[in-house]
Amino acid sequence: MIITVTPNISLDKTLIVENFKVGLTHRVKEQMAVPGGKGLNASRALLGMGYKAAVLGFAGGNIGRYIQNELTYEGIPYDLVEIKGESRTCYNVVDPINHTQTEILEKGPLVVEEFIRLLEDRISKYVSKETIVCMGGSLPLGAPVDLYVRLTNLINAKGGRVILDTSGELLKAGIKGKPYAVKPNRAEIEAIVGFKLDSIDNIKMALDYFINDGIELPVISMGKDGIAFYNKGEYLKVTPPVLEALNAVGSGDSVVAGLALGLDRGLPITETAKLGAAMGTANVLTLRPGDVKKEDVERILPKVEVNPL
């Protein structure tokens, strides 16, 4: 069983703006608004593969109600704790002419301990032995920096496995809870370790950062360069085919979805990583974050290569 946890769910607005330049007035050519956040995007990607993974987290206000209505429309199951604040809105300005993306992210609503305990209760009802929990993203205002430690400890105690995908201080704190896997991207891990992942040795050192903290499956997503991971004494790199990207937002979340699906299916770790890379690559073919198509994944997967670092 797979569930996803997104404490800071958002309404993600994608704005198509040709020749976008900072400081100028622009008119939007196209736009869309979909519920988003790391775990939620992973649930959407899993739905594209025919798997329904419930979304857990917080939702509040008119935006929160809109998010729940949209999830119902998409067919994504959810079990959200309703809070008093207003769920956040995030913006992604896509310039198809210059092939750039600019993200603007709101902080999110205020949550208090009462709501956090309700979320813990919801998660506890879903988790049993072998449950895979995709968890990550930023935290709403008021949430303690060690929230991911608390949630991971809860899930581990019930026999579940956590794939944690977050950044900065939340990632540094979160690994203390010993999640089964982590999946930062290149920039996120560089910010923590203090050096560039510009060589094989440095990538191995970055993976060692997590290995030394007891993380069984550390994974680093590196955009079009694929993903690097460690498994049973081997440092490996998964390289998918390079495709023309329409929108890369949600690709890392789709990698997480692929990892979870592979683990749920009992695939070998190498095949699990390949599935993650294929789903992350398939994500770039659509505008909606996590809008993975099964037929695209099946077309990409045979072209994914795994080699030693």
Beta strands, then each sheet from edge to edge (+ up, - down):
strand 1: 2-6
strand 2: 10-16
strand 3: 30-36
strand 4: 54-60
strand 5: 78-83
strand 6: 88-95
strand 7: 100-105
strand 8: 132-136
strand 9: 161-165
strand 10: 181-182
strand 11: 217-221
strand 12: 227-231
strand 13: 234-239
strand 14: 305-308
sheet 1: 5+ 4+ 1+ 8+ 9+ 10+ 11+ 12- 13+ 14-
sheet 2: 3+ 2- 6- 7+
end
